[in-house]
Amino acid sequence: MELTILKKIEEKLSQGERGALVTVTGATGSTPRKSGTIMGVFKDELVGTIGGGKIESVVIDRARQLLETGESENFEYNLTTTDELQMNCGGTMKGFIKVFSPFPKLLICGAGHVGQKLFKVTKTLDFDLKIIDDREELKFDIPELTLGNFKDILTKERIDGNTYIVIVTRGHLLDEEVLNLVKNRGAKYIGIIGSRRKITTLKENLEKVGKIEDNIYAPIGLKLSNGTPEEIAIEILAEILKIKNNGELIHRTII
């Protein structure tokens, strides 16, 4: 059962969902289960048990609340008729609810100079990272490249509120085509490279077909770089991290 629970958490993470692992870390006196017992709690599913009854119901409810926030926490209950749960076991059970969250997904659409630099610098971070292009010759520059037609790849790609998308293809027409493939699918961030003139035209085209989502950032990146691909990649990543971590554009210095 323990292996089944751990595999289910891994499965949920691969599907972009959170999972909670409930572990009984201490049990004294008479309790439904003993120390070391685990249970998996998911949005619409349970695997395993910590003994049933009121304590399990309360812990499941709390675990599902934590699935919403991504936080983890300890719990401890006395299992007597005079305490909160009004159980008659007579012992005390304590444990830990550990919430596992999937890595944020970063889709880099375009494997030119900027896309390659961004891919390489982001490889050191905890992202589910994919770089996509349809130019076979770029496979020599970046062996991890997902090679193929953008439409074929992106229409099959899972996109949700934990997804960040960077559009840096070989031209503005393809950029717009890629944008149309990924917009309105719930991404946290969609950044598009380009000059202000190009982005103004893109904005006009988007306004013709409806309201522009507030998750679209164009031109892409914070205003930090000297214009080289290496520094543009840094300013794109900085913008993504600011949004992902609810960061602030302030200096840390106190001097």
Accessible surface in RSA format (square Angstrom, percent):
REM  Atomic radii and reference values for relative SASA: ProtOr
REM  Chains: A
REM  Algorithm: Lee & Richards
REM  Probe-radius: 1.40
REM  Slices: 20
REM RES _ NUM      All-atoms   Total-Side   Main-Chain    Non-polar    All polar
REM                ABS   REL    ABS   REL    ABS   REL    ABS   REL    ABS   REL
RES MET A   1   144.86  75.0  99.92  66.1  44.94 107.0 102.06  86.8  42.79  56.7
RES GLU A   2   105.58  60.6 104.09  78.7   1.50   3.6  33.33  64.5  72.26  59.0
RES LEU A   3   113.87  63.4 109.95  78.7   3.93   9.9 111.27  78.1   2.60   7.0
RES THR A   4    71.96  51.2  68.67  69.6   3.29   7.8  41.44  55.7  30.52  46.1
RES ILE A   5     0.30   0.2   0.30   0.2   0.00   0.0   0.30   0.2   0.00   0.0
RES LEU A   6    87.23  48.6  81.19  58.1   6.04  15.2  81.73  57.4   5.51  14.8
RES LYS A   7   121.12  59.1 116.39  71.4   4.73  11.3  69.40  62.5  51.72  55.1
RES LYS A   8    40.06  19.5  38.07  23.4   1.99   4.7  16.02  14.4  24.04  25.6
RES ILE A   9     8.88   5.1   8.88   6.6   0.00   0.0   8.88   6.4   0.00   0.0
RES GLU A  10   117.76  67.6 115.59  87.4   2.17   5.2  41.78  80.8  75.98  62.0
RES GLU A  11    73.07  41.9  67.30  50.9   5.76  13.7  28.69  55.5  44.38  36.2
RES LYS A  12    27.39  13.4  27.39  16.8   0.00   0.0   0.00   0.0  27.39  29.2
RES LEU A  13    48.60  27.1  41.80  29.9   6.80  17.1  42.10  29.6   6.50  17.5
RES SER A  14    82.94  70.1  49.95  66.7  32.99  76.0  50.35 107.2  32.60  45.7
RES GLN A  15    78.83  44.1  68.85  50.3   9.98  23.8  30.90  65.8  47.92  36.3
RES GLY A  16    18.84  23.2   0.00   N/A  18.84  23.2   2.29   6.3  16.54  37.1
RES GLU A  17    70.64  40.6  66.06  50.0   4.58  10.9  31.92  61.7  38.72  31.6
RES ARG A  18    85.20  35.8  75.55  38.5   9.64  23.0  16.21  22.2  68.99  41.8
RES GLY A  19     0.00   0.0   0.00   N/A   0.00   0.0   0.00   0.0   0.00   0.0
RES ALA A  20     0.00   0.0   0.00   0.0   0.00   0.0   0.00   0.0   0.00   0.0
RES LEU A  21    25.41  14.1  25.09  17.9   0.32   0.8  25.09  17.6   0.32   0.9
RES VAL A  22     0.00   0.0   0.00   0.0   0.00   0.0   0.00   0.0   0.00   0.0
RES THR A  23    36.33  25.8  36.33  36.8   0.00   0.0  27.94  37.5   8.39  12.7
RES VAL A  24     0.56   0.4   0.00   0.0   0.56   1.3   0.00   0.0   0.56   1.5
RES THR A  25    74.20  52.8  47.82  48.5  26.38  62.9  44.90  60.3  29.31  44.3
RES GLY A  26    12.44  15.3   0.00   N/A  12.44  15.3  12.29  33.7   0.15   0.3
RES ALA A  27    26.48  24.3   0.48   0.7  26.00  59.2   0.62   0.9  25.86  68.5
RES THR A  28    90.90  64.7  86.23  87.4   4.67  11.1  79.03 106.2  11.87  17.9
RES GLY A  29    59.02  72.8   0.00   N/A  59.02  72.8  38.84 106.6  20.18  45.2
RES SER A  30    67.67  57.2  56.08  74.8  11.59  26.7  33.85  72.1  33.82  47.4
RES THR A  31    15.77  11.2   0.00   0.0  15.77  37.6   1.18   1.6  14.59  22.1
RES PRO A  32    41.58  30.3   8.45   7.7  33.13 120.4  20.71  17.1  20.87 129.7
RES ARG A  33    93.97  39.5  91.14  46.5   2.82   6.7  21.70  29.7  72.27  43.8
RES LYS A  34   122.13  59.6 120.48  73.9   1.66   3.9  98.42  88.6  23.71  25.3
RES SER A  35    69.53  58.8  44.34  59.2  25.19  58.0  26.72  56.9  42.81  60.0
RES GLY A  36    40.10  49.5   0.00   N/A  40.10  49.5  32.29  88.6   7.81  17.5
RES THR A  37    19.57  13.9  10.94  11.1   8.62  20.5  10.36  13.9   9.21  13.9
RES ILE A  38    25.77  14.7  19.31  14.4   6.46  15.6  19.31  13.9   6.46  17.5
RES MET A  39     0.17   0.1   0.17   0.1   0.00   0.0   0.00   0.0   0.17   0.2
RES GLY A  40     0.00   0.0   0.00   N/A   0.00   0.0   0.00   0.0   0.00   0.0
RES VAL A  41     0.00   0.0   0.00   0.0   0.00   0.0   0.00   0.0   0.00   0.0
RES PHE A  42     0.84   0.4   0.84   0.5   0.00   0.0   0.84   0.5   0.00   0.0
RES LYS A  43   147.46  71.9 134.83  82.7  12.62  30.1  79.44  71.5  68.01  72.4
RES ASP A  44   125.93  88.2  90.28  89.9  35.66  84.3  40.47  95.2  85.47  85.2
RES GLU A  45    60.08  34.5  53.94  40.8   6.13  14.6  27.90  54.0  32.18  26.3
RES LEU A  46    75.89  42.3  51.45  36.8  24.43  61.4  51.48  36.2  24.40  65.7
RES VAL A  47    18.15  11.9  14.59  13.2   3.56   8.6  18.15  15.8   0.00   0.0
RES GLY A  48    25.77  31.8   0.00   N/A  25.77  31.8   7.66  21.0  18.11  40.6
RES THR A  49    54.70  38.9  52.23  52.9   2.47   5.9  48.24  64.8   6.46   9.8
RES ILE A  50     0.00   0.0   0.00   0.0   0.00   0.0   0.00   0.0   0.00   0.0
RES GLY A  51    32.92  40.6   0.00   N/A  32.92  40.6   8.30  22.8  24.62  55.1
RES GLY A  52    21.29  26.3   0.00   N/A  21.29  26.3  20.83  57.2   0.46   1.0
RES GLY A  53    56.71  69.9   0.00   N/A  56.71  69.9  36.32  99.7  20.38  45.7
RES LYS A  54   109.40  53.4  99.92  61.3   9.48  22.6  50.93  45.8  58.47  62.3
RES ILE A  55     0.00   0.0   0.00   0.0   0.00   0.0   0.00   0.0   0.00   0.0
RES GLU A  56    25.19  14.5  25.19  19.1   0.00   0.0   2.09   4.0  23.10  18.9
RES SER A  57    54.49  46.0  48.50  64.7   5.99  13.8  25.97  55.3  28.52  40.0
RES VAL A  58    33.55  22.1  31.54  28.6   2.01   4.8  32.69  28.4   0.86   2.3
RES VAL A  59     1.33   0.9   0.71   0.6   0.63   1.5   1.33   1.2   0.00   0.0
RES ILE A  60    16.69   9.5  16.69  12.4   0.00   0.0  16.69  12.0   0.00   0.0
RES ASP A  61    82.10  57.5  78.09  77.7   4.01   9.5  21.93  51.6  60.17  60.0
RES ARG A  62    81.63  34.3  80.56  41.1   1.07   2.5  28.19  38.5  53.44  32.4
RES ALA A  63     0.00   0.0   0.00   0.0   0.00   0.0   0.00   0.0   0.00   0.0
RES ARG A  64    76.97  32.3  73.12  37.3   3.85   9.2  32.71  44.7  44.26  26.8
RES GLN A  65    96.88  54.2  90.41  66.1   6.47  15.4  36.65  78.0  60.23  45.7
RES LEU A  66     2.25   1.3   2.24   1.6   0.02   0.0   2.25   1.6   0.00   0.0
RES LEU A  67    15.33   8.5   9.78   7.0   5.56  14.0   9.89   6.9   5.44  14.6
RES GLU A  68   129.68  74.5 105.60  79.9  24.08  57.3  40.34  78.0  89.34  72.9
RES THR A  69    82.75  58.9  54.07  54.8  28.68  68.4  60.94  81.9  21.81  33.0
RES GLY A  70    24.88  30.7   0.00   N/A  24.88  30.7   4.29  11.8  20.59  46.1
RES GLU A  71   106.15  60.9 100.16  75.8   5.98  14.2  35.79  69.2  70.36  57.4
RES SER A  72    41.72  35.3  15.20  20.3  26.52  61.1  11.72  25.0  30.00  42.0
RES GLU A  73    55.32  31.8  50.32  38.1   5.00  11.9  22.88  44.3  32.44  26.5
RES ASN A  74   113.33  78.2  96.56  93.3  16.77  40.4  27.52  66.2  85.81  82.9
RES PHE A  75    18.23   9.1   7.99   4.9  10.23  26.6  16.82  10.2   1.40   4.0
RES GLU A  76   111.36  63.9  86.53  65.5  24.83  59.1  25.30  48.9  86.06  70.3
RES TYR A  77    37.05  17.3  33.36  19.0   3.69   9.6  14.90  11.2  22.15  27.3
RES ASN A  78    71.91  49.6  65.72  63.5   6.19  14.9   6.00  14.4  65.91  63.7
RES LEU A  79     0.00   0.0   0.00   0.0   0.00   0.0   0.00   0.0   0.00   0.0
RES THR A  80    40.64  28.9  39.42  40.0   1.22   2.9  40.06  53.8   0.58   0.9
RES THR A  81    83.71  59.5  70.76  71.7  12.95  30.9  46.97  63.1  36.74  55.5
RES THR A  82   128.10  91.1  91.50  92.8  36.60  87.2  79.52 106.8  48.58  73.4
RES ASP A  83    50.19  35.2  42.11  41.9   8.08  19.1   8.21  19.3  41.98  41.9
RES GLU A  84   139.04  79.8 101.61  76.9  37.42  89.1  56.46 109.2  82.58  67.4
RES LEU A  85     9.73   5.4   2.31   1.7   7.42  18.6   2.77   1.9   6.96  18.7
RES GLN A  86   136.32  76.2 113.87  83.2  22.45  53.5  17.69  37.7 118.63  90.0
RES MET A  87    25.69  13.3  20.89  13.8   4.81  11.4  25.69  21.8   0.00   0.0
RES ASN A  88   127.26  87.8 101.02  97.6  26.24  63.2  19.41  46.7 107.85 104.2
RES CYS A  89    39.54  29.9  21.82  24.3  17.71  41.6   6.85  17.4  32.68  35.2
RES GLY A  90    49.14  60.6   0.00   N/A  49.14  60.6  22.36  61.4  26.78  60.0
RES GLY A  91     4.54   5.6   0.00   N/A   4.54   5.6   3.43   9.4   1.11   2.5
RES THR A  92    33.32  23.7  32.15  32.6   1.17   2.8  13.65  18.3  19.67  29.7
RES MET A  93     0.03   0.0   0.00   0.0   0.03   0.1   0.03   0.0   0.00   0.0
RES LYS A  94    99.51  48.5  99.51  61.1   0.00   0.0  42.52  38.3  56.99  60.7
RES GLY A  95     1.46   1.8   0.00   N/A   1.46   1.8   0.00   0.0   1.46   3.3
RES PHE A  96    69.33  34.7  69.17  42.8   0.16   0.4  69.17  41.9   0.16   0.5
RES ILE A  97     0.16   0.1   0.16   0.1   0.00   0.0   0.16   0.1   0.00   0.0
RES LYS A  98    84.28  41.1  84.28  51.7   0.00   0.0  34.11  30.7  50.17  53.4
RES VAL A  99     6.76   4.4   0.00   0.0   6.76  16.3   0.00   0.0   6.76  18.3
RES PHE A 100    66.22  33.1  63.52  39.3   2.70   7.0  66.22  40.1   0.00   0.0
RES SER A 101    51.89  43.8  29.91  39.9  21.98  50.6  25.97  55.3  25.92  36.3
RES PRO A 102    21.66  15.8  11.71  10.7   9.95  36.2  15.29  12.6   6.36  39.6
RES PHE A 103   119.59  59.8 107.80  66.8  11.79  30.7 108.23  65.6  11.36  32.5
RES PRO A 104    18.03  13.1  18.03  16.4   0.00   0.0  18.03  14.9   0.00   0.0
RES LYS A 105    15.08   7.4  14.89   9.1   0.19   0.4   9.74   8.8   5.34   5.7
RES LEU A 106     0.00   0.0   0.00   0.0   0.00   0.0   0.00   0.0   0.00   0.0
RES LEU A 107     0.27   0.2   0.27   0.2   0.00   0.0   0.27   0.2   0.00   0.0
RES ILE A 108     0.00   0.0   0.00   0.0   0.00   0.0   0.00   0.0   0.00   0.0
RES CYS A 109     0.00   0.0   0.00   0.0   0.00   0.0   0.00   0.0   0.00   0.0
RES GLY A 110     0.00   0.0   0.00   N/A   0.00   0.0   0.00   0.0   0.00   0.0
RES ALA A 111     0.00   0.0   0.00   0.0   0.00   0.0   0.00   0.0   0.00   0.0
RES GLY A 112    20.87  25.7   0.00   N/A  20.87  25.7  20.87  57.3   0.00   0.0
RES HIS A 113   140.90  77.0 135.04  93.9   5.86  15.0  87.58  90.3  53.32  62.0
RES VAL A 114    20.37  13.4  18.44  16.7   1.94   4.7  18.44  16.0   1.94   5.3
RES GLY A 115     0.51   0.6   0.00   N/A   0.51   0.6   0.00   0.0   0.51   1.1
RES GLN A 116    23.51  13.1  23.51  17.2   0.00   0.0   1.63   3.5  21.89  16.6
RES LYS A 117    68.42  33.4  65.22  40.0   3.20   7.6  23.91  21.5  44.51  47.4
RES LEU A 118     0.00   0.0   0.00   0.0   0.00   0.0   0.00   0.0   0.00   0.0
RES PHE A 119    10.08   5.0  10.08   6.2   0.00   0.0  10.08   6.1   0.00   0.0
RES LYS A 120   104.20  50.8  93.96  57.7  10.24  24.4  59.00  53.1  45.20  48.2
RES VAL A 121    47.58  31.3  40.54  36.7   7.04  17.0  46.81  40.7   0.78   2.1
RES THR A 122     0.47   0.3   0.00   0.0   0.47   1.1   0.00   0.0   0.47   0.7
RES LYS A 123   111.27  54.3  81.91  50.3  29.37  69.9  50.78  45.7  60.50  64.4
RES THR A 124   115.57  82.2  77.54  78.6  38.03  90.6  76.59 102.9  38.98  58.9
RES LEU A 125    68.55  38.2  54.57  39.0  13.98  35.1  57.54  40.4  11.00  29.6
RES ASP A 126    98.79  69.2  89.04  88.6   9.76  23.1  17.79  41.9  81.00  80.8
RES PHE A 127    19.34   9.7   2.63   1.6  16.71  43.5   2.63   1.6  16.71  47.8
RES ASP A 128    68.51  48.0  62.34  62.0   6.17  14.6  17.27  40.7  51.23  51.1
RES LEU A 129    39.43  22.0  12.22   8.7  27.21  68.4  12.22   8.6  27.21  73.2
RES LYS A 130    65.51  32.0  61.95  38.0   3.56   8.5  34.64  31.2  30.87  32.9
RES ILE A 131     0.53   0.3   0.04   0.0   0.49   1.2   0.04   0.0   0.49   1.3
RES ILE A 132     0.00   0.0   0.00   0.0   0.00   0.0   0.00   0.0   0.00   0.0
RES ASP A 133     0.93   0.7   0.93   0.9   0.00   0.0   0.00   0.0   0.93   0.9
RES ASP A 134    52.62  36.9  28.63  28.5  23.98  56.7  12.10  28.5  40.52  40.4
RES ARG A 135    55.90  23.5  53.32  27.2   2.58   6.1  24.32  33.2  31.58  19.1
RES GLU A 136   124.16  71.3 121.50  91.9   2.67   6.3  34.83  67.4  89.33  72.9
RES GLU A 137   106.87  61.4  98.43  74.5   8.44  20.1  55.99 108.3  50.88  41.5
RES LEU A 138    19.70  11.0  19.70  14.1   0.00   0.0  19.70  13.8   0.00   0.0
RES LYS A 139    81.91  40.0  78.43  48.1   3.49   8.3  56.51  50.9  25.40  27.1
RES PHE A 140   179.13  89.6 148.32  91.9  30.81  80.2 153.97  93.3  25.16  72.0
RES ASP A 141    75.50  52.9  58.20  57.9  17.30  40.9  10.03  23.6  65.47  65.3
RES ILE A 142     2.17   1.2   1.83   1.4   0.34   0.8   2.17   1.6   0.00   0.0
RES PRO A 143    96.46  70.3  85.13  77.6  11.34  41.2  85.97  71.0  10.49  65.2
RES GLU A 144    86.82  49.8  61.84  46.8  24.98  59.5  50.89  98.4  35.93  29.3
RES LEU A 145     4.05   2.3   0.00   0.0   4.05  10.2   0.00   0.0   4.05  10.9
RES THR A 146    41.32  29.4  36.08  36.6   5.24  12.5  28.02  37.6  13.30  20.1
RES LEU A 147    72.29  40.3  43.46  31.1  28.83  72.5  43.46  30.5  28.83  77.6
RES GLY A 148    23.68  29.2   0.00   N/A  23.68  29.2  23.68  65.0   0.00   0.0
RES ASN A 149    78.57  54.2  70.11  67.7   8.46  20.4  16.41  39.5  62.15  60.1
RES PHE A 150     4.45   2.2   3.29   2.0   1.16   3.0   3.29   2.0   1.16   3.3
RES LYS A 151   121.17  59.1 120.86  74.2   0.31   0.7  63.24  56.9  57.94  61.7
RES ASP A 152    82.25  57.6  79.16  78.8   3.09   7.3  19.79  46.6  62.46  62.3
RES ILE A 153    27.87  15.9  21.49  16.0   6.38  15.4  26.02  18.7   1.85   5.0
RES LEU A 154     0.00   0.0   0.00   0.0   0.00   0.0   0.00   0.0   0.00   0.0
RES THR A 155    74.86  53.2  48.45  49.1  26.40  62.9  40.58  54.5  34.28  51.8
RES LYS A 156   177.32  86.5 141.40  86.8  35.92  85.5  96.70  87.0  80.62  85.9
RES GLU A 157    21.29  12.2  14.51  11.0   6.77  16.1   4.43   8.6  16.86  13.8
RES ARG A 158    87.64  36.8  75.60  38.5  12.04  28.7  62.18  85.0  25.46  15.4
RES ILE A 159    18.06  10.3   0.29   0.2  17.77  42.8   0.29   0.2  17.77  48.2
RES ASP A 160    40.69  28.5  37.45  37.3   3.24   7.7  31.83  74.9   8.86   8.8
RES GLY A 161    51.06  63.0   0.00   N/A  51.06  63.0  30.09  82.6  20.97  47.0
RES ASN A 162    47.32  32.6  45.84  44.3   1.48   3.6  19.96  48.0  27.36  26.4
RES THR A 163     0.17   0.1   0.17   0.2   0.00   0.0   0.00   0.0   0.17   0.3
RES TYR A 164     6.64   3.1   6.64   3.8   0.00   0.0   0.00   0.0   6.64   8.2
RES ILE A 165     0.00   0.0   0.00   0.0   0.00   0.0   0.00   0.0   0.00   0.0
RES VAL A 166     0.00   0.0   0.00   0.0   0.00   0.0   0.00   0.0   0.00   0.0
RES ILE A 167     0.00   0.0   0.00   0.0   0.00   0.0   0.00   0.0   0.00   0.0
RES VAL A 168     9.02   5.9   2.79   2.5   6.23  15.0   2.94   2.6   6.08  16.5
RES THR A 169    16.55  11.8   0.71   0.7  15.83  37.7   1.20   1.6  15.35  23.2
RES ARG A 170   133.65  56.1  91.82  46.8  41.84  99.6  46.32  63.3  87.33  52.9
RES GLY A 171    29.93  36.9   0.00   N/A  29.93  36.9  29.86  81.9   0.07   0.2
RES HIS A 172   103.64  56.6  97.89  68.0   5.75  14.7  61.06  62.9  42.59  49.6
RES LEU A 173   134.49  74.9 127.02  90.9   7.47  18.8 127.55  89.6   6.94  18.7
RES LEU A 174    26.09  14.5  22.72  16.3   3.37   8.5  24.34  17.1   1.74   4.7
RES ASP A 175     2.26   1.6   2.10   2.1   0.16   0.4   1.07   2.5   1.19   1.2
RES GLU A 176    37.89  21.8  37.38  28.3   0.51   1.2  11.16  21.6  26.73  21.8
RES GLU A 177    86.75  49.8  80.98  61.3   5.77  13.7  32.94  63.7  53.81  43.9
RES VAL A 178     0.00   0.0   0.00   0.0   0.00   0.0   0.00   0.0   0.00   0.0
RES LEU A 179     0.07   0.0   0.07   0.1   0.00   0.0   0.07   0.1   0.00   0.0
RES ASN A 180    79.17  54.6  58.58  56.6  20.59  49.6  22.97  55.3  56.20  54.3
RES LEU A 181    30.89  17.2  22.89  16.4   7.99  20.1  25.47  17.9   5.41  14.6
RES VAL A 182     0.15   0.1   0.00   0.0   0.15   0.4   0.00   0.0   0.15   0.4
RES LYS A 183    38.41  18.7  32.83  20.1   5.58  13.3  22.60  20.3  15.82  16.8
RES ASN A 184   105.58  72.8  73.64  71.2  31.95  76.9  29.88  71.9  75.70  73.2
RES ARG A 185    76.04  31.9  56.70  28.9  19.34  46.1  41.92  57.3  34.12  20.7
RES GLY A 186    43.90  54.1   0.00   N/A  43.90  54.1  34.99  96.0   8.91  20.0
RES ALA A 187     6.69   6.1   0.01   0.0   6.67  15.2   0.01   0.0   6.67  17.7
RES LYS A 188    94.37  46.0  83.98  51.5  10.39  24.7  30.81  27.7  63.56  67.7
RES TYR A 189     0.00   0.0   0.00   0.0   0.00   0.0   0.00   0.0   0.00   0.0
RES ILE A 190     0.38   0.2   0.38   0.3   0.00   0.0   0.38   0.3   0.00   0.0
RES GLY A 191     0.00   0.0   0.00   N/A   0.00   0.0   0.00   0.0   0.00   0.0
RES ILE A 192     0.31   0.2   0.31   0.2   0.00   0.0   0.31   0.2   0.00   0.0
RES ILE A 193    43.96  25.0  43.96  32.8   0.00   0.0  43.96  31.7   0.00   0.0
RES GLY A 194    21.68  26.7   0.00   N/A  21.68  26.7  12.87  35.3   8.80  19.7
RES SER A 195    71.26  60.2  53.13  70.9  18.13  41.8  54.45 115.9  16.81  23.6
RES ARG A 196   185.66  78.0 179.63  91.6   6.04  14.4  71.53  97.8 114.13  69.2
RES ARG A 197   207.27  87.0 197.86 100.9   9.42  22.4  73.96 101.1 133.32  80.8
RES LYS A 198    42.65  20.8  33.45  20.5   9.20  21.9  34.29  30.9   8.36   8.9
RES ILE A 199    16.69   9.5  16.69  12.4   0.00   0.0  16.69  12.0   0.00   0.0
RES THR A 200    71.43  50.8  69.13  70.1   2.30   5.5  47.24  63.4  24.19  36.6
RES THR A 201    69.38  49.3  69.23  70.2   0.14   0.3  46.69  62.7  22.69  34.3
RES LEU A 202     9.78   5.4   8.64   6.2   1.14   2.9   9.42   6.6   0.36   1.0
RES LYS A 203   109.71  53.5 108.43  66.5   1.28   3.0  52.08  46.9  57.63  61.4
RES GLU A 204    91.69  52.6  89.09  67.4   2.60   6.2  29.25  56.6  62.44  51.0
RES ASN A 205    45.51  31.4  39.69  38.4   5.83  14.0  10.22  24.6  35.30  34.1
RES LEU A 206    13.63   7.6  11.57   8.3   2.06   5.2  11.92   8.4   1.71   4.6
RES GLU A 207    95.12  54.6  73.62  55.7  21.51  51.2  28.76  55.6  66.36  54.2
RES LYS A 208   164.66  80.3 124.43  76.3  40.23  95.8  86.12  77.5  78.54  83.7
RES VAL A 209   111.68  73.5  73.31  66.4  38.37  92.5  81.90  71.2  29.78  80.8
RES GLY A 210    39.43  48.6   0.00   N/A  39.43  48.6  35.32  96.9   4.11   9.2
RES LYS A 211   202.16  98.6 162.92 100.0  39.24  93.4 114.84 103.4  87.31  93.0
RES ILE A 212    49.61  28.2  32.73  24.4  16.89  40.7  36.26  26.1  13.35  36.2
RES GLU A 213    48.92  28.1  37.81  28.6  11.10  26.4  28.23  54.6  20.69  16.9
RES ASP A 214   138.40  96.9 111.74 111.2  26.66  63.0  49.50 116.5  88.90  88.7
RES ASN A 215    15.96  11.0  14.01  13.5   1.95   4.7  12.43  29.9   3.53   3.4
RES ILE A 216    29.83  17.0   9.18   6.8  20.65  49.8   9.18   6.6  20.65  56.0
RES TYR A 217    71.04  33.2  67.48  38.4   3.56   9.3  44.39  33.4  26.65  32.9
RES ALA A 218    34.16  31.4   5.04   7.8  29.12  66.2   5.55   7.8  28.60  75.8
RES PRO A 219    46.01  33.5  34.36  31.3  11.65  42.4  34.36  28.4  11.65  72.4
RES ILE A 220    13.69   7.8   2.98   2.2  10.71  25.8   2.98   2.1  10.71  29.1
RES GLY A 221    16.51  20.4   0.00   N/A  16.51  20.4   0.00   0.0  16.51  37.0
RES LEU A 222    30.12  16.8  26.67  19.1   3.46   8.7  29.54  20.7   0.59   1.6
RES LYS A 223   212.22 103.5 178.24 109.4  33.98  80.9 126.80 114.1  85.42  91.0
RES LEU A 224   114.28  63.6  78.02  55.8  36.27  91.2  84.50  59.3  29.78  80.2
RES SER A 225    36.09  30.5   5.35   7.1  30.74  70.8   2.45   5.2  33.64  47.1
RES ASN A 226   102.69  70.8  63.09  61.0  39.60  95.3  43.37 104.4  59.31  57.3
RES GLY A 227    50.76  62.6   0.00   N/A  50.76  62.6  29.12  79.9  21.65  48.5
RES THR A 228    52.80  37.6  50.60  51.3   2.20   5.2  50.53  67.9   2.27   3.4
RES PRO A 229    44.75  32.6  44.75  40.8   0.00   0.0  44.75  36.9   0.00   0.0
RES GLU A 230    88.67  50.9  84.28  63.8   4.39  10.5  50.12  96.9  38.55  31.5
RES GLU A 231    69.68  40.0  68.52  51.8   1.17   2.8  23.07  44.6  46.62  38.1
RES ILE A 232    32.56  18.5  32.56  24.3   0.00   0.0  32.56  23.4   0.00   0.0
RES ALA A 233     1.30   1.2   1.30   2.0   0.00   0.0   1.30   1.8   0.00   0.0
RES ILE A 234    85.89  48.9  85.47  63.7   0.43   1.0  85.47  61.5   0.43   1.2
RES GLU A 235    20.98  12.0  20.94  15.8   0.04   0.1   0.09   0.2  20.89  17.1
RES ILE A 236     0.02   0.0   0.02   0.0   0.00   0.0   0.02   0.0   0.00   0.0
RES LEU A 237    13.50   7.5  13.50   9.7   0.00   0.0  13.50   9.5   0.00   0.0
RES ALA A 238    26.23  24.1  18.03  27.8   8.20  18.7  22.47  31.6   3.76  10.0
RES GLU A 239    15.24   8.7  15.24  11.5   0.00   0.0   2.61   5.1  12.62  10.3
RES ILE A 240     0.00   0.0   0.00   0.0   0.00   0.0   0.00   0.0   0.00   0.0
RES LEU A 241    53.26  29.7  52.23  37.4   1.03   2.6  52.54  36.9   0.72   1.9
RES LYS A 242    70.41  34.4  64.17  39.4   6.25  14.9  26.02  23.4  44.40  47.3
RES ILE A 243    32.38  18.4  18.98  14.1  13.40  32.3  24.35  17.5   8.03  21.8
RES LYS A 244    75.47  36.8  49.98  30.7  25.49  60.7  15.33  13.8  60.14  64.1
RES ASN A 245    89.17  61.5  61.68  59.6  27.49  66.2  30.12  72.5  59.04  57.1
RES ASN A 246   136.31  94.0 118.68 114.7  17.63  42.4  31.16  75.0 105.15 101.6
RES GLY A 247    29.45  36.3   0.00   N/A  29.45  36.3  20.84  57.2   8.61  19.3
RES GLU A 248   131.25  75.4 103.05  78.0  28.20  67.1  34.51  66.7  96.74  79.0
RES LEU A 249   122.40  68.2  87.39  62.5  35.01  88.0  93.47  65.6  28.93  77.9
RES ILE A 250   120.62  68.6  91.97  68.5  28.66  69.1 100.39  72.3  20.23  54.9
RES HIS A 251   162.78  89.0 142.48  99.0  20.30  51.9  92.03  94.8  70.75  82.3
RES ARG A 252   228.23  95.8 201.71 102.8  26.52  63.1  80.02 109.4 148.21  89.8
RES THR A 253    95.63  68.0  64.68  65.6  30.94  73.7  64.13  86.1  31.50  47.6
RES ILE A 254   174.29  99.2 133.81  99.7  40.49  97.6 143.59 103.4  30.71  83.3
RES ILE A 255   196.83 112.0 140.55 104.7  56.28 135.6 169.37 122.0  27.46  74.5
END  Absolute sums over single chains surface
CHAIN  1 A    14285.4      11304.9       2980.6       7608.8       6676.6
END  Absolute sums over all chains
TOTAL         14285.4      11304.9       2980.6       7608.8       6676.6
